[in-house]
Amino acid sequence: MSIAAGETDYDVDRVKCFEACCLAFSHIIFDLNKNSSFKDLLQACKLTEKKMSSDSDIITKLIDTNRNLEWLKTAKESQGSVATKSIMEAQVANRRGYFIIGNQKNDNSDFLEFDLADVIKFIIKTDDLKKPDKEYTLEEINDLQSRLMLLGANIGDKSIQDMKKERNYFVGVVEIVTRLGLAYMSLCEAGDINFLKWRMTFNCDVELEPENSMKDLESESEKLENRFTDWKEKLTSFRQSNAIINYFSVKQCLFMQKQLFMLNENLQNVDKLSTQFYTLLYFFDHNVCLNKIKHTFNLSRTLSIKDESEQWKKGHIQSNFDKYTPDKILKFVNKLQKNYDINENVAWASIIKIFPYLEGKAVPWCEKQDSESEEIDKLEQEAKLQFQRLKSSNSLNEKDKDEKKPYLTIDELGRFLNHYKDTTSFKVTRRIIPPFINKDKPSLIVLPHDDIMYAVLEIYLYQNEFLPTSEEVLLCDDSVSIEEIELLIMRAVDNKYGLYCLVINENLKYETCEEVYSFLQKTIKLGEMSPLVVFCSSENNHNSYLVTALDHFNIKMSSFLSRDQICKKLTQCLRNKLSDEKAGINFKELVYKSLVVKSRKSGMGKSFFVEKCGSRLSSHLDVNYQTNMNNSQNKNCIVVVPVHGTVINTNVIVERLLQFEEKPSAFFPRIYHFDISPMVREGLDSFLFNLVVLGSLKTSTGKLWRMNNNDTCIIELTINNYDDHSNNVSIRNQFFSVVVNMLPSITCISPNEVLCVLEGQEILTMIWYDSEEYKKSTIQRVCQYLNLYDTNTSLLNAFTYNPTYPAINHENTLKILLKYCGIQDPCWSEVRNFIHFFNTQLIDCEQCAFTSIHVADDLRGFKTFVVNFLLEMAQDFSTRSISLDGCYSSNELMIQLKRKWEHSSHPYLFFNQDHATMTFFGFNIDSNGNLLDPDRKTIIKQGVMTKNLYDDLKRQMRGTEWRCLNTNYKLLSRESKLNILCQVIGVDSFDPDPSYELTVDNMKKILAIHMRLRCVIPVIMMGETGCGKTKLIKFMCALRAGNKRIRNMLLVKVHGGVTHQDILERIEKAKQLARENYKNHKLNTILFFDEANTSDAIGLIKEIMVDKRADGKPLGLAECGLEIIAACNPYRKHSKNMIKRLESAGLGYHIDSKSTYERIGIFNFLGQVRLSDYWVNARRSQLRLKTSLPWDSWLSNNGVSIKILTLCRS
């Protein structure tokens, strides 16, 4: 019965009610028989009463079940029979169902976006008035249609013909409704404002003349299809006579028609115009003002009706069918037949041939014609076809003529744009054409893929000093529409002195290429058009339809500029766009409009460079753009746009950019920071070329973003080291993107490289490092302590950081940090983690009474011991537990544990949450002052404590369980363990979960996580599924919450189905909870991403954890008290032999590993589930591509495993 009842929640509830009744009365129904006694009946009733007492709603369920008996019987009969169930669904649909086709949306979005699922709605009315009607999605409709079609003739023995009738009727109606929906969508997307709000309802009724009702539906479809054909012809004709419209897509035209309609009602509504309207007008020039728009609109509206009528007639009335109504034409034909005895076919032919129609001309022409000739028959057919279209169009117009539509007509828009153009400095672009290009006809150039972008720039920079625009060049990939290509071709036909390019991507669909060539054949005017250059890739030219079709236009390109010259010209042209050079990006006394900031690994200071540029721009804006900034709603001078995923999603990026779209009075220069994820593999070249060179980006719905002349953009990325160990620096610095290599770039270098530069050992150009940061007190405090540690350890006991001391210079600061940070070749983020942890602990150390000068005689050398210990901890806490080593020639990703948790010692000295007291944990000290591992009794470090200090501590700790730091931690009671944890965390001691086995190993992990969070070091845990990562975090959060039992943890179980939006929603929910906890209890909250490496949203999780941003927007985690932890699962990459065997096994491993995602530097990002082991590793490495995170593989050690096994056995 579950098959029949599982379609809706309501049906499932009916079955559940029935099941509950059966269980409640089971003793009466099943236990009693004809031989049962009265005593048996009483016993059954008692048992039934007992069951009924546990379900207070059982009587209501029994009544509902009684009411649904017929439905339950039907469900039983259809159980297990897909055919019967499908036919039953169709029967209900064919009698009580109805389709709604057309506009279903109530939103007033400015840009239209249609999907067939939004256009077609199917509803089945229910018998029960209290129950809502059942609504089917298009997917569900198609599913039922498919099931019915698959039945064939095998649909049961009973009433086969009736069953076929039900099936055929439903399938037929769905087909015609789909056809009607597609016709409606086509009309809307073509911009016919009369149909934007069109809607019709079709009631299904298989018993009432089904053939006639389906014919009516077909007739309606034909009307809309004919209307679409007519409208397309009129629109094409209008574009040919109004060239200015060719610079805007249909959806952009509709948007402007809607915006200008507000002015039609009241000119004062000019203040309500959308910022997107101004962006579209920037095509003419950037000097847009409200008064100019009002004046132009008023002028275009008040033109004389006579002049407008004449202009319209010249451009639009091209036949009698444009000039007369259907009734008038029919009257002409009938009069010729009745009054002059003209054959019907000849009379119809005269309507085509005699234009404009005059009876005095038509009669003599008709009398000369042979009514049996083929030409007359063809003219008759054409006349009748146009007559039917006109009739359908008029009938549709009649339905809509009384409806007020909030749009100007396309004619009114064209008139406004032409008048607005005349008020601007706009002129059609004139280009100097390279001699090898065909001047008055198309040119086909076939080049290697990597040469095409250079070639496009080369032909535009030939004796020209300005870059191409998006109106001149179109990059044609799968996302481009046929309309965009047609518009560029029409611009080329209209402007004889321009230069236009189509760059055809090898992935462009065959059907699109066919349509492009067909349109070219109909539209181009050889000898009367601009050069139109079509670029195609030579790698797949044998598969390209356009290469074959345009072969007779093929030319060989003569290169006159080297790649370096093209790059220099590009940089200069971009710089020339800046009218305010102080708003540009300054680097080494040069100014840039666009700049690539890159590094060979993560955590090298790229984002820090952007922040520095933002600070300089902010100072400039405060002085020169204060008025405009006051008018702006978004005062950010840096706009961060993260680019996640493997494929560039331009729609998402443009929506982010449009949040900062301004009206003319609020313009001020901005830096647009595009943070490109290393996972990006498709669409990067097109995106960057449109952004930087063409200066604009557009969505599929027509929304446009233009970069203003004084805006700048910085593109941040990590270099793809194909050969990281190559001696050729230029090869190592190449990126897989052609456009990236065109643009000016700087490289952020590592601390070791900076030190070499400062020492004069190496001279590097176009590199960046910060030369001021080292002066900050956080760094100087650490360096002053390390300097004393390095030169005179004995002075540490009485030393306190003094900010008035002369700062240690840049070179010496780097030397001492690199010497003691504990990493051989660190990145800046690893050095930062070392400094941050060490500095935080040193501040506590200076405030602690036990390390003050006042107890120096009682604890001789204690502060020196503490500083020594803190240094060890800082090195431990700032170093990852995982090494991503790319030293193999094959560039395979090798993941090794640097310091496996279970194989390493973790001696800790914690300053407690009160910042005054301290806790020792995880180590022993022997009588010689050596630091010992408490489990293995091996020496971790010799001579960490003097004999005097050992005696002092022994005296101070006498009588405690610590026994001068020689505690056997495994023998500590649970209460003592909890005391240690609660003391460090800063809460009263209590046990939040007695069922949790609190081992020494787990204590170390909890303390380590707590201290990393306290020092703002990102935390990522790694461990096999089920090893206890989530349980450990839950226990830690419960401890931090104290006895109040406050919810301070939000768990996000990440999996392959978790989307970008899901993560954003969870972040907002976590922030809300964190704000409440921090406001009411001064308690931080943790958001825990479990199995973070299993989702495509890994890039967003990285951005949240490392950059403290989401979609480029600062999260303000510190302000609301939210902390974030992620957990990953460790996997291993399959060996080459295993991959080969899997590929040859035919078990779904049909995609060659060479076809999956290629390497990112030393990381292989193989995007196939069949390589899921490696897939997880690649995604895990993505989390560290922005900055180096302190990974820890926290797996259970042998001792812990034995403890757990013992518990299980007992």
CORJOLIN-V949879 format. One record per backbone hydrogen bond with DSSP energy under -1.0 kcal/mol. NH is the residue of the N-H (numbers start at 1). CO is the residue of the C=O. E is the energy in kcal/mol with one decimal. If there is no record, write none. Layout:
nh = <NH;NH>
co = <CO;CO>
e = <E;E>
This chain:
nh = <5;12;13;14;15;16;17;18;19;20;21;22;23;24;25;29;30;36;41;42;43;44;45;46;47;48;49;50;51;52;53;55;58;61;62;63;64;65;66;67;68;69;72;73;74;75;76;77;78;81;85;86;87;88;89;90;91;92;93;94;95;96;97;98;99;100;101;102;103;118;120;121;122;123;124;125;131;134;136;141;142;143;144;145;146;147;148;149;150;154;155;163;164;165;166;167;168;169;170;171;172;173;174;175;176;177;178;179;180;181;182;183;184;185;186;187;188;189;190;191;192;193;195;200;202;204;206;213;214;215;216;217;218;219;220;221;222;223;224;225;226;227;228;229;230;231;232;233;234;235;236;237;238;239;240;241;242;245;246;247;248;253;254;255;256;257;258;259;260;261;262;264;265;266;269;270;271;272;273;278;279;280;281;282;283;284;285;288;293;294;295;296;297;298;299;300;301;302;308;309;310;311;312;313;314;315;316;317;318;322;323;324;329;330;331;332;333;334;335;336;337;338;339;342;347;348;349;350;353;354;361;362;363;365;366;367;369;373;377;378;379;380;381;382;383;384;385;386;387;388;389;390;391;392;393;394;395;396;397;398;399;400;401;403;407;413;414;415;416;417;418;419;420;421;422;423;424;431;437;443;444;445;447;451;455;456;457;458;459;460;461;472;473;474;476;480;485;486;487;488;489;490;491;492;493;494;495;500;501;502;503;504;505;508;513;514;515;516;517;518;519;520;521;522;523;524;527;528;530;533;534;535;536;538;543;548;549;550;551;553;554;555;566;567;568;569;570;571;572;573;574;575;576;578;583;584;585;587;590;592;595;596;597;598;603;609;610;611;612;613;614;615;616;617;618;619;620;621;622;624;625;629;630;631;639;641;643;648;653;654;655;656;657;658;660;661;666;667;671;672;673;674;675;676;677;680;681;682;687;688;689;690;691;692;694;696;697;699;702;705;707;711;712;713;714;715;716;717;719;721;722;726;732;733;734;741;743;746;747;748;749;754;755;756;757;758;759;760;761;768;775;776;780;781;782;783;784;785;786;787;788;789;790;791;792;795;796;799;805;813;814;815;816;817;818;819;820;821;829;831;832;833;834;835;836;837;838;839;840;841;842;843;844;845;846;847;848;852;855;856;859;862;865;866;867;868;869;870;871;872;873;874;875;876;877;878;881;883;885;891;896;898;903;904;908;910;912;915;919;921;924;925;926;929;931;932;933;937;940;941;944;945;950;951;952;953;954;955;956;957;960;966;969;971;972;977;978;979;980;981;982;983;984;985;986;987;996;999;1003;1004;1005;1006;1007;1008;1009;1010;1011;1012;1013;1014;1015;1016;1017;1021;1022;1023;1027;1032;1033;1034;1035;1036;1037;1038;1039;1040;1041;1045;1050;1052;1054;1054;1058;1063;1064;1065;1066;1067;1068;1069;1070;1071;1072;1073;1074;1075;1076;1077;1078;1079;1080;1081;1082;1083;1085;1086;1087;1088;1089;1090;1092;1094;1098;1101;1102;1103;1104;1105;1106;1109;1110;1113;1115;1120;1121;1122;1123;1125;1126;1127;1128;1139;1140;1141;1142;1143;1144;1155;1160;1163;1165;1166;1171;1172;1175;1176;1177;1178;1179;1180;1181;1182;1184;1185;1191;1192;1194;1194;1195;1201;1202;1203;1204;1205;1206;1207;1208;1209;1210>
co = <1;8;9;10;11;12;13;14;15;16;17;18;19;20;21;25;26;33;37;38;39;40;41;42;43;44;45;46;47;48;49;52;55;57;58;59;60;61;62;63;64;66;68;69;70;71;72;73;74;78;81;82;83;84;85;86;87;88;89;90;92;92;93;123;202;121;200;119;198;115;116;100;136;98;134;96;128;124;122;137;138;139;140;141;142;143;144;145;146;151;153;159;160;161;162;163;164;165;166;167;168;169;170;171;172;173;174;175;176;177;178;179;180;181;182;183;184;185;186;188;187;191;192;101;99;97;94;209;210;211;212;213;214;215;216;217;218;219;220;221;222;223;224;225;226;227;228;229;230;231;232;233;234;235;236;237;238;242;243;244;245;249;250;251;252;253;254;255;256;257;259;260;261;262;266;267;268;269;270;274;275;276;277;278;280;281;281;286;289;290;291;292;293;294;295;296;297;298;304;305;306;307;308;309;310;311;312;313;316;319;319;320;325;326;327;328;329;330;331;332;333;334;335;336;343;344;345;346;349;350;358;358;359;361;362;363;366;370;373;374;375;376;377;378;379;380;381;382;383;384;385;386;387;388;389;390;391;392;393;394;395;396;397;400;405;409;410;411;412;413;414;415;416;417;418;420;421;497;434;532;553;534;536;448;451;452;453;454;455;456;457;469;469;501;503;477;481;482;483;484;485;486;487;488;489;490;491;531;472;533;474;535;476;505;509;510;511;512;513;514;515;516;517;518;519;520;440;525;492;500;443;502;445;447;540;544;545;546;548;550;551;444;562;563;564;565;566;567;568;569;570;571;572;575;580;581;592;590;587;585;713;744;715;746;1186;605;606;607;608;609;610;611;612;613;614;615;616;617;618;620;621;625;626;627;671;673;675;682;649;650;651;652;653;654;657;658;663;664;637;712;639;714;641;716;643;677;646;646;683;684;685;686;687;688;689;690;705;703;699;697;695;708;670;593;672;595;674;597;599;719;720;723;728;729;731;737;739;596;766;598;768;750;751;752;753;754;755;757;756;747;772;773;776;777;778;779;780;781;782;783;784;785;786;787;788;792;793;796;802;809;810;811;812;813;814;815;816;817;603;827;828;829;830;831;832;833;834;835;836;837;838;839;840;841;842;843;844;849;852;853;855;859;861;862;863;864;865;866;867;868;869;870;871;872;873;874;1191;896;894;888;883;881;900;901;921;919;917;912;910;908;932;965;930;926;941;924;938;933;931;931;929;929;946;947;948;949;950;951;952;953;957;962;967;968;969;973;974;975;976;977;978;979;980;981;982;982;993;997;999;1000;1001;1002;1003;1004;1005;1006;1007;1008;1009;1010;1011;1013;1012;1126;1192;1128;1024;1028;1029;1030;1031;1032;1033;1034;1035;1036;1037;1042;1086;1088;1052;1090;1055;1059;1060;1061;1062;1063;1064;1065;1066;1067;1068;1069;1070;1071;1072;1073;1074;1075;1076;1077;1078;1077;1121;1048;1123;1050;1125;1052;1127;1091;1095;1097;1098;1099;1100;1101;1102;1103;1113;1110;1108;1116;1117;1117;1085;1087;1019;1089;1021;1135;1136;1137;1138;1139;1140;1152;1163;1160;1158;1164;1168;1169;1171;1172;1173;1174;1175;1176;1177;1178;1181;1182;1189;1020;1022;1192;1193;1197;1198;1199;1200;1201;1202;1203;1204;1205;1206>
e = <-1.9;-2.3;-2.4;-1.7;-1.8;-2.3;-2.6;-1.9;-2.5;-2.5;-2.1;-2.1;-2.2;-2.4;-2.3;-2.6;-3.0;-1.7;-1.9;-2.5;-2.3;-2.4;-2.4;-2.4;-2.1;-2.3;-2.9;-2.0;-1.8;-2.6;-1.8;-1.3;-1.4;-2.3;-2.1;-2.2;-2.4;-2.5;-2.0;-1.9;-1.5;-1.1;-2.4;-2.5;-2.3;-2.5;-2.1;-2.2;-2.1;-2.1;-2.2;-2.5;-2.4;-2.4;-2.3;-2.4;-2.6;-2.1;-2.7;-3.0;-1.1;-2.9;-1.4;-2.2;-2.9;-2.9;-2.8;-1.9;-2.7;-1.7;-1.8;-2.1;-1.1;-2.4;-2.9;-2.1;-1.3;-2.1;-3.3;-2.2;-2.6;-1.9;-2.2;-2.4;-2.6;-2.4;-2.3;-2.3;-2.0;-1.3;-1.9;-2.4;-2.6;-2.1;-2.3;-2.6;-3.2;-2.3;-2.1;-2.7;-2.4;-2.6;-2.5;-2.0;-2.1;-2.9;-2.6;-2.1;-2.7;-2.8;-2.5;-2.1;-2.3;-2.4;-2.5;-2.1;-2.3;-2.8;-1.3;-1.4;-2.0;-1.0;-1.8;-2.7;-2.8;-2.2;-1.7;-1.9;-2.2;-2.0;-2.3;-1.7;-2.5;-2.8;-2.0;-1.9;-2.5;-2.1;-2.0;-2.5;-2.8;-2.4;-2.3;-2.2;-2.5;-2.8;-2.6;-1.9;-2.4;-2.9;-2.6;-2.4;-2.7;-2.6;-2.1;-1.4;-1.2;-1.7;-1.4;-1.3;-1.9;-2.5;-2.8;-1.9;-2.3;-2.9;-2.2;-2.3;-2.9;-1.2;-1.0;-1.4;-1.2;-1.9;-1.9;-1.4;-1.3;-2.0;-1.1;-1.1;-2.0;-2.0;-1.7;-1.3;-1.2;-1.8;-1.0;-1.7;-1.6;-2.5;-2.7;-2.4;-2.6;-2.5;-2.3;-2.6;-2.1;-1.7;-2.3;-2.6;-2.4;-2.7;-2.7;-2.5;-2.3;-1.7;-2.4;-1.4;-1.2;-1.1;-1.2;-2.8;-2.1;-2.5;-1.8;-1.9;-2.1;-2.4;-2.1;-1.9;-1.8;-2.8;-2.5;-1.7;-2.4;-2.4;-2.0;-1.9;-2.1;-2.6;-1.1;-2.5;-2.2;-1.4;-2.5;-2.2;-1.3;-1.7;-1.6;-2.3;-2.4;-2.4;-2.4;-2.4;-2.5;-2.6;-2.3;-2.4;-2.2;-2.4;-2.0;-2.6;-2.5;-2.8;-2.9;-2.6;-2.3;-2.2;-2.5;-2.2;-1.2;-1.1;-1.4;-1.1;-1.7;-2.1;-2.5;-2.3;-2.2;-2.8;-2.2;-2.1;-2.9;-2.5;-1.3;-1.1;-1.5;-2.6;-1.5;-2.9;-2.1;-2.7;-2.2;-1.7;-2.3;-2.5;-2.0;-2.4;-2.1;-1.1;-2.4;-1.5;-1.8;-1.9;-3.1;-1.4;-1.3;-2.4;-2.5;-1.8;-2.2;-2.4;-2.1;-2.0;-2.1;-2.0;-2.2;-2.3;-2.8;-2.9;-2.6;-2.8;-2.7;-1.9;-2.1;-2.3;-2.2;-2.5;-2.4;-2.5;-2.5;-2.5;-2.4;-1.6;-2.1;-2.5;-2.4;-2.5;-2.9;-3.2;-3.6;-3.0;-2.2;-2.3;-1.5;-1.3;-2.7;-2.7;-1.1;-2.4;-1.6;-2.7;-2.3;-2.5;-2.3;-2.6;-2.6;-2.4;-2.4;-2.8;-2.4;-2.2;-2.2;-1.4;-1.7;-1.4;-3.0;-2.6;-1.3;-2.0;-2.0;-2.6;-2.9;-2.4;-2.1;-1.8;-1.6;-2.1;-2.1;-2.1;-2.5;-2.1;-1.9;-2.3;-2.6;-1.7;-1.6;-2.6;-2.1;-2.2;-2.5;-2.4;-1.9;-1.3;-2.9;-3.5;-2.8;-2.4;-1.7;-2.9;-2.1;-1.8;-2.2;-2.8;-2.0;-1.4;-2.4;-1.1;-3.0;-2.9;-2.9;-2.7;-1.5;-2.5;-2.2;-1.7;-3.4;-2.2;-2.1;-2.7;-2.5;-2.4;-2.3;-3.0;-2.4;-2.2;-2.3;-2.3;-1.3;-2.8;-2.5;-1.4;-2.7;-2.2;-2.5;-2.6;-2.8;-2.0;-2.9;-1.0;-1.7;-2.0;-2.0;-1.9;-1.3;-1.3;-1.3;-2.5;-2.3;-2.9;-1.3;-2.4;-2.4;-1.9;-2.1;-2.7;-2.3;-1.0;-2.3;-2.1;-1.9;-1.9;-2.6;-2.8;-1.2;-2.6;-2.7;-2.0;-2.6;-2.5;-1.9;-2.6;-2.1;-1.9;-2.5;-1.5;-1.7;-1.1;-1.6;-2.7;-2.3;-2.2;-2.4;-2.1;-2.8;-1.7;-1.5;-1.8;-1.7;-1.8;-2.7;-2.2;-2.0;-2.7;-3.1;-2.4;-2.3;-3.1;-2.2;-2.1;-2.4;-2.3;-1.5;-2.3;-2.4;-1.2;-1.2;-1.1;-1.2;-1.1;-2.6;-1.9;-2.1;-2.7;-2.9;-2.5;-2.4;-3.2;-2.1;-1.6;-2.2;-2.8;-2.1;-2.0;-3.2;-1.6;-2.7;-3.5;-1.9;-2.1;-2.2;-2.5;-1.7;-1.3;-3.5;-3.1;-2.4;-2.5;-3.0;-2.7;-1.8;-1.3;-1.8;-2.2;-3.4;-3.3;-2.8;-2.3;-3.4;-1.3;-1.6;-1.5;-2.2;-2.2;-2.3;-2.7;-2.2;-2.1;-2.1;-2.5;-2.1;-2.1;-1.1;-1.4;-1.2;-2.3;-2.5;-2.1;-2.1;-2.3;-2.9;-2.0;-2.0;-2.6;-2.4;-2.2;-2.0;-1.2;-2.0;-2.3;-1.8;-2.6;-2.6;-2.6;-2.7;-2.5;-2.3;-2.2;-2.5;-2.1;-1.8;-1.3;-3.0;-3.0;-1.5;-2.0;-1.8;-2.0;-2.0;-2.4;-2.3;-2.4;-2.7;-2.2;-2.1;-2.3;-1.8;-1.3;-2.6;-3.0;-1.1;-2.1;-1.9;-1.8;-1.9;-2.4;-2.2;-2.3;-2.1;-2.2;-2.6;-2.6;-2.1;-2.1;-2.8;-2.6;-1.8;-2.4;-2.9;-2.5;-2.6;-2.4;-1.1;-1.1;-3.1;-2.5;-2.9;-2.8;-2.7;-2.6;-2.7;-1.5;-1.1;-2.0;-2.4;-2.1;-2.4;-2.5;-3.0;-1.6;-2.1;-1.7;-2.4;-1.3;-1.1;-2.4;-3.1;-2.4;-1.8;-2.7;-2.8;-2.6;-2.5;-2.3;-2.6;-2.4;-1.7;-1.8;-5.2;-2.6;-1.1;-1.2;-1.6;-1.7;-3.1;-2.3;-1.4;-3.0;-2.1;-2.7;-2.5;-1.2;-1.2;-1.0;-1.8;-1.1;-1.3;-1.1;-1.4;-2.3;-2.4;-2.1;-2.4;-2.5;-2.3;-1.9;-2.3;-2.3;-2.1>
